[in-house]
């Protein structure tokens, strides 16, 4: 009889320990799934020398993830993401930094961007007249 009481108490405590947290979860109000909190933003940026992406194989490539937080191999992921958010992901809206002086030497540099920005597919290519002009536009985005 003594073992029966001990087993009953052990089973009761085990059931409380196992089922107790489950009953609290059942009472919680449902909310959005964690992935629904943000639209994905993940990009691959490349740079090469030439007139177009077809004529210029990529010399460097970096990844840039802006949601849920800045990450990737981009050396300035935080500022790049902030700059892209500021222009709504429109790469053409990235303007040259004022006061930057560049030579007029023509040594074309092509930048490509492929991926997803806030859930929308992105494919972008831009040719700059030289490396200085590339670095002046989108100071955080194209500086890699």
Chimera marker file (.cmm) of the C-alpha trace (Angstrom):
<marker_set name="trace">
<marker id="1" x="0.000" y="0.000" z="0.000" r="1" g="1" b="0" radius="0.5"/>
<marker id="2" x="2.871" y="2.304" z="0.793" r="1" g="1" b="0" radius="0.5"/>
<marker id="3" x="4.418" y="1.762" z="-2.701" r="1" g="1" b="0" radius="0.5"/>
<marker id="4" x="1.044" y="2.465" z="-4.332" r="1" g="1" b="0" radius="0.5"/>
<marker id="5" x="0.810" y="5.870" z="-2.644" r="1" g="1" b="0" radius="0.5"/>
<marker id="6" x="4.383" y="6.674" z="-3.637" r="1" g="1" b="0" radius="0.5"/>
<marker id="7" x="3.700" y="5.683" z="-7.278" r="1" g="1" b="0" radius="0.5"/>
<marker id="8" x="0.487" y="7.699" z="-7.335" r="1" g="1" b="0" radius="0.5"/>
<marker id="9" x="2.290" y="10.789" z="-6.031" r="1" g="1" b="0" radius="0.5"/>
<marker id="10" x="5.177" y="10.313" z="-8.502" r="1" g="1" b="0" radius="0.5"/>
<marker id="11" x="2.786" y="9.949" z="-11.440" r="1" g="1" b="0" radius="0.5"/>
<marker id="12" x="0.785" y="12.982" z="-10.314" r="1" g="1" b="0" radius="0.5"/>
<marker id="13" x="3.904" y="15.161" z="-10.040" r="1" g="1" b="0" radius="0.5"/>
<marker id="14" x="5.208" y="13.913" z="-13.392" r="1" g="1" b="0" radius="0.5"/>
<marker id="15" x="1.884" y="14.627" z="-15.071" r="1" g="1" b="0" radius="0.5"/>
<marker id="16" x="1.844" y="18.128" z="-13.567" r="1" g="1" b="0" radius="0.5"/>
<marker id="17" x="5.419" y="18.804" z="-14.669" r="1" g="1" b="0" radius="0.5"/>
<marker id="18" x="4.825" y="17.573" z="-18.212" r="1" g="1" b="0" radius="0.5"/>
<marker id="19" x="1.292" y="18.795" z="-18.838" r="1" g="1" b="0" radius="0.5"/>
<marker id="20" x="1.432" y="22.037" z="-16.844" r="1" g="1" b="0" radius="0.5"/>
<marker id="21" x="3.389" y="24.031" z="-19.444" r="1" g="1" b="0" radius="0.5"/>
<marker id="22" x="1.230" y="22.611" z="-22.225" r="1" g="1" b="0" radius="0.5"/>
<marker id="23" x="-1.971" y="23.908" z="-20.663" r="1" g="1" b="0" radius="0.5"/>
<marker id="24" x="-0.506" y="27.435" z="-20.496" r="1" g="1" b="0" radius="0.5"/>
<marker id="25" x="0.339" y="27.310" z="-24.192" r="1" g="1" b="0" radius="0.5"/>
<marker id="26" x="-3.226" y="26.353" z="-25.022" r="1" g="1" b="0" radius="0.5"/>
<marker id="27" x="-4.501" y="29.478" z="-23.285" r="1" g="1" b="0" radius="0.5"/>
<marker id="28" x="-2.179" y="31.842" z="-25.137" r="1" g="1" b="0" radius="0.5"/>
<marker id="29" x="-3.756" y="33.998" z="-27.820" r="1" g="1" b="0" radius="0.5"/>
<marker id="30" x="-2.574" y="33.132" z="-31.289" r="1" g="1" b="0" radius="0.5"/>
<marker id="31" x="-0.401" y="35.714" z="-33.028" r="1" g="1" b="0" radius="0.5"/>
<marker id="32" x="1.373" y="36.045" z="-36.331" r="1" g="1" b="0" radius="0.5"/>
<marker id="33" x="4.054" y="33.528" z="-37.118" r="1" g="1" b="0" radius="0.5"/>
<marker id="34" x="7.588" y="34.860" z="-36.501" r="1" g="1" b="0" radius="0.5"/>
<marker id="35" x="8.339" y="34.798" z="-40.232" r="1" g="1" b="0" radius="0.5"/>
<marker id="36" x="5.334" y="37.065" z="-40.915" r="1" g="1" b="0" radius="0.5"/>
<marker id="37" x="6.916" y="39.934" z="-38.985" r="1" g="1" b="0" radius="0.5"/>
<marker id="38" x="9.059" y="41.058" z="-41.902" r="1" g="1" b="0" radius="0.5"/>
<marker id="39" x="9.451" y="40.513" z="-45.612" r="1" g="1" b="0" radius="0.5"/>
<marker id="40" x="12.756" y="38.929" z="-46.603" r="1" g="1" b="0" radius="0.5"/>
<marker id="41" x="15.551" y="41.160" z="-47.854" r="1" g="1" b="0" radius="0.5"/>
<marker id="42" x="18.615" y="39.271" z="-49.052" r="1" g="1" b="0" radius="0.5"/>
<marker id="43" x="20.855" y="40.460" z="-51.869" r="1" g="1" b="0" radius="0.5"/>
<marker id="44" x="24.030" y="39.432" z="-53.694" r="1" g="1" b="0" radius="0.5"/>
<marker id="45" x="26.094" y="42.383" z="-54.923" r="1" g="1" b="0" radius="0.5"/>
<marker id="46" x="28.963" y="42.012" z="-57.416" r="1" g="1" b="0" radius="0.5"/>
<marker id="47" x="31.476" y="44.402" z="-58.923" r="1" g="1" b="0" radius="0.5"/>
<marker id="48" x="33.708" y="44.057" z="-61.986" r="1" g="1" b="0" radius="0.5"/>
<marker id="49" x="35.535" y="46.212" z="-64.522" r="1" g="1" b="0" radius="0.5"/>
<marker id="50" x="33.926" y="46.616" z="-67.937" r="1" g="1" b="0" radius="0.5"/>
<marker id="51" x="31.037" y="48.041" z="-69.908" r="1" g="1" b="0" radius="0.5"/>
<marker id="52" x="28.433" y="45.491" z="-68.770" r="1" g="1" b="0" radius="0.5"/>
<marker id="53" x="27.979" y="42.489" z="-66.495" r="1" g="1" b="0" radius="0.5"/>
<marker id="54" x="28.259" y="40.200" z="-69.535" r="1" g="1" b="0" radius="0.5"/>
<marker id="55" x="31.569" y="41.730" z="-70.604" r="1" g="1" b="0" radius="0.5"/>
<marker id="56" x="32.995" y="42.004" z="-67.092" r="1" g="1" b="0" radius="0.5"/>
<marker id="57" x="33.179" y="38.900" z="-64.943" r="1" g="1" b="0" radius="0.5"/>
<marker id="58" x="32.632" y="39.677" z="-61.252" r="1" g="1" b="0" radius="0.5"/>
<marker id="59" x="35.821" y="40.464" z="-59.355" r="1" g="1" b="0" radius="0.5"/>
<marker id="60" x="34.157" y="40.641" z="-55.943" r="1" g="1" b="0" radius="0.5"/>
<marker id="61" x="30.831" y="39.517" z="-54.552" r="1" g="1" b="0" radius="0.5"/>
<marker id="62" x="29.184" y="40.106" z="-51.177" r="1" g="1" b="0" radius="0.5"/>
<marker id="63" x="25.904" y="39.140" z="-49.560" r="1" g="1" b="0" radius="0.5"/>
<marker id="64" x="23.646" y="41.615" z="-47.798" r="1" g="1" b="0" radius="0.5"/>
<marker id="65" x="20.719" y="40.592" z="-45.629" r="1" g="1" b="0" radius="0.5"/>
<marker id="66" x="18.641" y="43.429" z="-44.165" r="1" g="1" b="0" radius="0.5"/>
<marker id="67" x="15.777" y="41.590" z="-42.472" r="1" g="1" b="0" radius="0.5"/>
<marker id="68" x="15.378" y="40.661" z="-39.686" r="1" g="1" b="0" radius="0.5"/>
<marker id="69" x="18.686" y="42.411" z="-38.960" r="1" g="1" b="0" radius="0.5"/>
<marker id="70" x="21.663" y="43.550" z="-41.056" r="1" g="1" b="0" radius="0.5"/>
<marker id="71" x="24.018" y="40.681" z="-41.810" r="1" g="1" b="0" radius="0.5"/>
<marker id="72" x="26.046" y="39.061" z="-44.571" r="1" g="1" b="0" radius="0.5"/>
<marker id="73" x="29.553" y="39.399" z="-45.925" r="1" g="1" b="0" radius="0.5"/>
<marker id="74" x="29.077" y="43.073" z="-46.840" r="1" g="1" b="0" radius="0.5"/>
<marker id="75" x="31.656" y="45.074" z="-44.841" r="1" g="1" b="0" radius="0.5"/>
<marker id="76" x="29.129" y="47.802" z="-43.934" r="1" g="1" b="0" radius="0.5"/>
<marker id="77" x="25.874" y="45.834" z="-43.673" r="1" g="1" b="0" radius="0.5"/>
<marker id="78" x="24.202" y="48.157" z="-41.149" r="1" g="1" b="0" radius="0.5"/>
<marker id="79" x="24.764" y="51.432" z="-43.022" r="1" g="1" b="0" radius="0.5"/>
<marker id="80" x="23.988" y="49.765" z="-46.370" r="1" g="1" b="0" radius="0.5"/>
<marker id="81" x="20.645" y="48.462" z="-45.112" r="1" g="1" b="0" radius="0.5"/>
<marker id="82" x="19.796" y="51.844" z="-43.584" r="1" g="1" b="0" radius="0.5"/>
<marker id="83" x="20.609" y="53.574" z="-46.855" r="1" g="1" b="0" radius="0.5"/>
<marker id="84" x="18.474" y="51.149" z="-48.865" r="1" g="1" b="0" radius="0.5"/>
<marker id="85" x="15.555" y="51.551" z="-46.451" r="1" g="1" b="0" radius="0.5"/>
<marker id="86" x="15.888" y="55.324" z="-46.855" r="1" g="1" b="0" radius="0.5"/>
<marker id="87" x="15.335" y="55.075" z="-50.613" r="1" g="1" b="0" radius="0.5"/>
<marker id="88" x="12.755" y="52.292" z="-50.412" r="1" g="1" b="0" radius="0.5"/>
<marker id="89" x="15.081" y="49.774" z="-52.066" r="1" g="1" b="0" radius="0.5"/>
<marker id="90" x="15.347" y="51.881" z="-55.250" r="1" g="1" b="0" radius="0.5"/>
<marker id="91" x="18.999" y="51.571" z="-56.310" r="1" g="1" b="0" radius="0.5"/>
<marker id="92" x="18.570" y="54.317" z="-58.920" r="1" g="1" b="0" radius="0.5"/>
<marker id="93" x="17.657" y="56.720" z="-56.107" r="1" g="1" b="0" radius="0.5"/>
<marker id="94" x="21.079" y="56.326" z="-54.490" r="1" g="1" b="0" radius="0.5"/>
<marker id="95" x="22.774" y="59.645" z="-55.163" r="1" g="1" b="0" radius="0.5"/>
<marker id="96" x="26.390" y="60.714" z="-55.123" r="1" g="1" b="0" radius="0.5"/>
<marker id="97" x="27.720" y="62.073" z="-51.873" r="1" g="1" b="0" radius="0.5"/>
<marker id="98" x="28.170" y="65.831" z="-52.052" r="1" g="1" b="0" radius="0.5"/>
<marker id="99" x="31.716" y="67.136" z="-52.033" r="1" g="1" b="0" radius="0.5"/>
<marker id="100" x="33.329" y="63.996" z="-53.448" r="1" g="1" b="0" radius="0.5"/>
<marker id="101" x="35.881" y="64.879" z="-56.102" r="1" g="1" b="0" radius="0.5"/>
<marker id="102" x="36.537" y="62.225" z="-58.762" r="1" g="1" b="0" radius="0.5"/>
<marker id="103" x="38.746" y="62.307" z="-61.824" r="1" g="1" b="0" radius="0.5"/>
<marker id="104" x="37.217" y="62.086" z="-65.275" r="1" g="1" b="0" radius="0.5"/>
<marker id="105" x="39.283" y="59.004" z="-66.096" r="1" g="1" b="0" radius="0.5"/>
<marker id="106" x="37.161" y="56.431" z="-67.908" r="1" g="1" b="0" radius="0.5"/>
<marker id="107" x="37.729" y="52.982" z="-66.405" r="1" g="1" b="0" radius="0.5"/>
<marker id="108" x="34.193" y="51.521" z="-66.286" r="1" g="1" b="0" radius="0.5"/>
<marker id="109" x="33.053" y="49.614" z="-63.217" r="1" g="1" b="0" radius="0.5"/>
<marker id="110" x="29.848" y="47.569" z="-63.299" r="1" g="1" b="0" radius="0.5"/>
<marker id="111" x="27.811" y="46.739" z="-60.208" r="1" g="1" b="0" radius="0.5"/>
<marker id="112" x="25.060" y="44.119" z="-60.147" r="1" g="1" b="0" radius="0.5"/>
<marker id="113" x="22.479" y="43.348" z="-57.494" r="1" g="1" b="0" radius="0.5"/>
<marker id="114" x="20.333" y="40.229" z="-57.484" r="1" g="1" b="0" radius="0.5"/>
<marker id="115" x="18.028" y="38.886" z="-54.807" r="1" g="1" b="0" radius="0.5"/>
<marker id="116" x="14.953" y="39.926" z="-52.856" r="1" g="1" b="0" radius="0.5"/>
<marker id="117" x="14.161" y="43.301" z="-51.296" r="1" g="1" b="0" radius="0.5"/>
<marker id="118" x="11.188" y="43.306" z="-48.890" r="1" g="1" b="0" radius="0.5"/>
<marker id="119" x="9.728" y="40.260" z="-50.598" r="1" g="1" b="0" radius="0.5"/>
<marker id="120" x="10.118" y="41.591" z="-54.168" r="1" g="1" b="0" radius="0.5"/>
<marker id="121" x="12.570" y="40.161" z="-56.705" r="1" g="1" b="0" radius="0.5"/>
<marker id="122" x="15.417" y="42.563" z="-57.558" r="1" g="1" b="0" radius="0.5"/>
<marker id="123" x="17.802" y="42.518" z="-60.519" r="1" g="1" b="0" radius="0.5"/>
<marker id="124" x="19.882" y="45.655" z="-61.012" r="1" g="1" b="0" radius="0.5"/>
<marker id="125" x="22.936" y="46.611" z="-63.065" r="1" g="1" b="0" radius="0.5"/>
<marker id="126" x="24.727" y="49.940" z="-63.187" r="1" g="1" b="0" radius="0.5"/>
<marker id="127" x="27.931" y="51.070" z="-64.898" r="1" g="1" b="0" radius="0.5"/>
<marker id="128" x="30.006" y="53.814" z="-63.278" r="1" g="1" b="0" radius="0.5"/>
<marker id="129" x="32.711" y="55.667" z="-65.158" r="1" g="1" b="0" radius="0.5"/>
<marker id="130" x="35.351" y="54.695" z="-62.583" r="1" g="1" b="0" radius="0.5"/>
<marker id="131" x="35.856" y="53.244" z="-59.091" r="1" g="1" b="0" radius="0.5"/>
<marker id="132" x="35.668" y="56.676" z="-57.435" r="1" g="1" b="0" radius="0.5"/>
<marker id="133" x="32.218" y="57.334" z="-58.918" r="1" g="1" b="0" radius="0.5"/>
<marker id="134" x="31.019" y="53.902" z="-57.739" r="1" g="1" b="0" radius="0.5"/>
<marker id="135" x="32.200" y="54.612" z="-54.206" r="1" g="1" b="0" radius="0.5"/>
<marker id="136" x="30.563" y="58.046" z="-54.222" r="1" g="1" b="0" radius="0.5"/>
<marker id="137" x="27.110" y="56.634" z="-55.086" r="1" g="1" b="0" radius="0.5"/>
<marker id="138" x="25.376" y="54.759" z="-52.351" r="1" g="1" b="0" radius="0.5"/>
<marker id="139" x="28.297" y="55.161" z="-49.986" r="1" g="1" b="0" radius="0.5"/>
<marker id="140" x="27.160" y="52.317" z="-47.739" r="1" g="1" b="0" radius="0.5"/>
<marker id="141" x="25.674" y="50.031" z="-50.385" r="1" g="1" b="0" radius="0.5"/>
<marker id="142" x="28.412" y="49.893" z="-53.033" r="1" g="1" b="0" radius="0.5"/>
<marker id="143" x="31.416" y="50.203" z="-50.718" r="1" g="1" b="0" radius="0.5"/>
<marker id="144" x="32.829" y="46.698" z="-50.835" r="1" g="1" b="0" radius="0.5"/>
<link id1="1" id2="2" r="1" g="1" b="0" radius="0.2"/>
<link id1="2" id2="3" r="1" g="1" b="0" radius="0.2"/>
<link id1="3" id2="4" r="1" g="1" b="0" radius="0.2"/>
<link id1="4" id2="5" r="1" g="1" b="0" radius="0.2"/>
<link id1="5" id2="6" r="1" g="1" b="0" radius="0.2"/>
<link id1="6" id2="7" r="1" g="1" b="0" radius="0.2"/>
<link id1="7" id2="8" r="1" g="1" b="0" radius="0.2"/>
<link id1="8" id2="9" r="1" g="1" b="0" radius="0.2"/>
<link id1="9" id2="10" r="1" g="1" b="0" radius="0.2"/>
<link id1="10" id2="11" r="1" g="1" b="0" radius="0.2"/>
<link id1="11" id2="12" r="1" g="1" b="0" radius="0.2"/>
<link id1="12" id2="13" r="1" g="1" b="0" radius="0.2"/>
<link id1="13" id2="14" r="1" g="1" b="0" radius="0.2"/>
<link id1="14" id2="15" r="1" g="1" b="0" radius="0.2"/>
<link id1="15" id2="16" r="1" g="1" b="0" radius="0.2"/>
<link id1="16" id2="17" r="1" g="1" b="0" radius="0.2"/>
<link id1="17" id2="18" r="1" g="1" b="0" radius="0.2"/>
<link id1="18" id2="19" r="1" g="1" b="0" radius="0.2"/>
<link id1="19" id2="20" r="1" g="1" b="0" radius="0.2"/>
<link id1="20" id2="21" r="1" g="1" b="0" radius="0.2"/>
<link id1="21" id2="22" r="1" g="1" b="0" radius="0.2"/>
<link id1="22" id2="23" r="1" g="1" b="0" radius="0.2"/>
<link id1="23" id2="24" r="1" g="1" b="0" radius="0.2"/>
<link id1="24" id2="25" r="1" g="1" b="0" radius="0.2"/>
<link id1="25" id2="26" r="1" g="1" b="0" radius="0.2"/>
<link id1="26" id2="27" r="1" g="1" b="0" radius="0.2"/>
<link id1="27" id2="28" r="1" g="1" b="0" radius="0.2"/>
<link id1="28" id2="29" r="1" g="1" b="0" radius="0.2"/>
<link id1="29" id2="30" r="1" g="1" b="0" radius="0.2"/>
<link id1="30" id2="31" r="1" g="1" b="0" radius="0.2"/>
<link id1="31" id2="32" r="1" g="1" b="0" radius="0.2"/>
<link id1="32" id2="33" r="1" g="1" b="0" radius="0.2"/>
<link id1="33" id2="34" r="1" g="1" b="0" radius="0.2"/>
<link id1="34" id2="35" r="1" g="1" b="0" radius="0.2"/>
<link id1="35" id2="36" r="1" g="1" b="0" radius="0.2"/>
<link id1="36" id2="37" r="1" g="1" b="0" radius="0.2"/>
<link id1="37" id2="38" r="1" g="1" b="0" radius="0.2"/>
<link id1="38" id2="39" r="1" g="1" b="0" radius="0.2"/>
<link id1="39" id2="40" r="1" g="1" b="0" radius="0.2"/>
<link id1="40" id2="41" r="1" g="1" b="0" radius="0.2"/>
<link id1="41" id2="42" r="1" g="1" b="0" radius="0.2"/>
<link id1="42" id2="43" r="1" g="1" b="0" radius="0.2"/>
<link id1="43" id2="44" r="1" g="1" b="0" radius="0.2"/>
<link id1="44" id2="45" r="1" g="1" b="0" radius="0.2"/>
<link id1="45" id2="46" r="1" g="1" b="0" radius="0.2"/>
<link id1="46" id2="47" r="1" g="1" b="0" radius="0.2"/>
<link id1="47" id2="48" r="1" g="1" b="0" radius="0.2"/>
<link id1="48" id2="49" r="1" g="1" b="0" radius="0.2"/>
<link id1="49" id2="50" r="1" g="1" b="0" radius="0.2"/>
<link id1="50" id2="51" r="1" g="1" b="0" radius="0.2"/>
<link id1="51" id2="52" r="1" g="1" b="0" radius="0.2"/>
<link id1="52" id2="53" r="1" g="1" b="0" radius="0.2"/>
<link id1="53" id2="54" r="1" g="1" b="0" radius="0.2"/>
<link id1="54" id2="55" r="1" g="1" b="0" radius="0.2"/>
<link id1="55" id2="56" r="1" g="1" b="0" radius="0.2"/>
<link id1="56" id2="57" r="1" g="1" b="0" radius="0.2"/>
<link id1="57" id2="58" r="1" g="1" b="0" radius="0.2"/>
<link id1="58" id2="59" r="1" g="1" b="0" radius="0.2"/>
<link id1="59" id2="60" r="1" g="1" b="0" radius="0.2"/>
<link id1="60" id2="61" r="1" g="1" b="0" radius="0.2"/>
<link id1="61" id2="62" r="1" g="1" b="0" radius="0.2"/>
<link id1="62" id2="63" r="1" g="1" b="0" radius="0.2"/>
<link id1="63" id2="64" r="1" g="1" b="0" radius="0.2"/>
<link id1="64" id2="65" r="1" g="1" b="0" radius="0.2"/>
<link id1="65" id2="66" r="1" g="1" b="0" radius="0.2"/>
<link id1="66" id2="67" r="1" g="1" b="0" radius="0.2"/>
<link id1="67" id2="68" r="1" g="1" b="0" radius="0.2"/>
<link id1="68" id2="69" r="1" g="1" b="0" radius="0.2"/>
<link id1="69" id2="70" r="1" g="1" b="0" radius="0.2"/>
<link id1="70" id2="71" r="1" g="1" b="0" radius="0.2"/>
<link id1="71" id2="72" r="1" g="1" b="0" radius="0.2"/>
<link id1="72" id2="73" r="1" g="1" b="0" radius="0.2"/>
<link id1="73" id2="74" r="1" g="1" b="0" radius="0.2"/>
<link id1="74" id2="75" r="1" g="1" b="0" radius="0.2"/>
<link id1="75" id2="76" r="1" g="1" b="0" radius="0.2"/>
<link id1="76" id2="77" r="1" g="1" b="0" radius="0.2"/>
<link id1="77" id2="78" r="1" g="1" b="0" radius="0.2"/>
<link id1="78" id2="79" r="1" g="1" b="0" radius="0.2"/>
<link id1="79" id2="80" r="1" g="1" b="0" radius="0.2"/>
<link id1="80" id2="81" r="1" g="1" b="0" radius="0.2"/>
<link id1="81" id2="82" r="1" g="1" b="0" radius="0.2"/>
<link id1="82" id2="83" r="1" g="1" b="0" radius="0.2"/>
<link id1="83" id2="84" r="1" g="1" b="0" radius="0.2"/>
<link id1="84" id2="85" r="1" g="1" b="0" radius="0.2"/>
<link id1="85" id2="86" r="1" g="1" b="0" radius="0.2"/>
<link id1="86" id2="87" r="1" g="1" b="0" radius="0.2"/>
<link id1="87" id2="88" r="1" g="1" b="0" radius="0.2"/>
<link id1="88" id2="89" r="1" g="1" b="0" radius="0.2"/>
<link id1="89" id2="90" r="1" g="1" b="0" radius="0.2"/>
<link id1="90" id2="91" r="1" g="1" b="0" radius="0.2"/>
<link id1="91" id2="92" r="1" g="1" b="0" radius="0.2"/>
<link id1="92" id2="93" r="1" g="1" b="0" radius="0.2"/>
<link id1="93" id2="94" r="1" g="1" b="0" radius="0.2"/>
<link id1="94" id2="95" r="1" g="1" b="0" radius="0.2"/>
<link id1="95" id2="96" r="1" g="1" b="0" radius="0.2"/>
<link id1="96" id2="97" r="1" g="1" b="0" radius="0.2"/>
<link id1="97" id2="98" r="1" g="1" b="0" radius="0.2"/>
<link id1="98" id2="99" r="1" g="1" b="0" radius="0.2"/>
<link id1="99" id2="100" r="1" g="1" b="0" radius="0.2"/>
<link id1="100" id2="101" r="1" g="1" b="0" radius="0.2"/>
<link id1="101" id2="102" r="1" g="1" b="0" radius="0.2"/>
<link id1="102" id2="103" r="1" g="1" b="0" radius="0.2"/>
<link id1="103" id2="104" r="1" g="1" b="0" radius="0.2"/>
<link id1="104" id2="105" r="1" g="1" b="0" radius="0.2"/>
<link id1="105" id2="106" r="1" g="1" b="0" radius="0.2"/>
<link id1="106" id2="107" r="1" g="1" b="0" radius="0.2"/>
<link id1="107" id2="108" r="1" g="1" b="0" radius="0.2"/>
<link id1="108" id2="109" r="1" g="1" b="0" radius="0.2"/>
<link id1="109" id2="110" r="1" g="1" b="0" radius="0.2"/>
<link id1="110" id2="111" r="1" g="1" b="0" radius="0.2"/>
<link id1="111" id2="112" r="1" g="1" b="0" radius="0.2"/>
<link id1="112" id2="113" r="1" g="1" b="0" radius="0.2"/>
<link id1="113" id2="114" r="1" g="1" b="0" radius="0.2"/>
<link id1="114" id2="115" r="1" g="1" b="0" radius="0.2"/>
<link id1="115" id2="116" r="1" g="1" b="0" radius="0.2"/>
<link id1="116" id2="117" r="1" g="1" b="0" radius="0.2"/>
<link id1="117" id2="118" r="1" g="1" b="0" radius="0.2"/>
<link id1="118" id2="119" r="1" g="1" b="0" radius="0.2"/>
<link id1="119" id2="120" r="1" g="1" b="0" radius="0.2"/>
<link id1="120" id2="121" r="1" g="1" b="0" radius="0.2"/>
<link id1="121" id2="122" r="1" g="1" b="0" radius="0.2"/>
<link id1="122" id2="123" r="1" g="1" b="0" radius="0.2"/>
<link id1="123" id2="124" r="1" g="1" b="0" radius="0.2"/>
<link id1="124" id2="125" r="1" g="1" b="0" radius="0.2"/>
<link id1="125" id2="126" r="1" g="1" b="0" radius="0.2"/>
<link id1="126" id2="127" r="1" g="1" b="0" radius="0.2"/>
<link id1="127" id2="128" r="1" g="1" b="0" radius="0.2"/>
<link id1="128" id2="129" r="1" g="1" b="0" radius="0.2"/>
<link id1="129" id2="130" r="1" g="1" b="0" radius="0.2"/>
<link id1="130" id2="131" r="1" g="1" b="0" radius="0.2"/>
<link id1="131" id2="132" r="1" g="1" b="0" radius="0.2"/>
<link id1="132" id2="133" r="1" g="1" b="0" radius="0.2"/>
<link id1="133" id2="134" r="1" g="1" b="0" radius="0.2"/>
<link id1="134" id2="135" r="1" g="1" b="0" radius="0.2"/>
<link id1="135" id2="136" r="1" g="1" b="0" radius="0.2"/>
<link id1="136" id2="137" r="1" g="1" b="0" radius="0.2"/>
<link id1="137" id2="138" r="1" g="1" b="0" radius="0.2"/>
<link id1="138" id2="139" r="1" g="1" b="0" radius="0.2"/>
<link id1="139" id2="140" r="1" g="1" b="0" radius="0.2"/>
<link id1="140" id2="141" r="1" g="1" b="0" radius="0.2"/>
<link id1="141" id2="142" r="1" g="1" b="0" radius="0.2"/>
<link id1="142" id2="143" r="1" g="1" b="0" radius="0.2"/>
<link id1="143" id2="144" r="1" g="1" b="0" radius="0.2"/>
</marker_set>
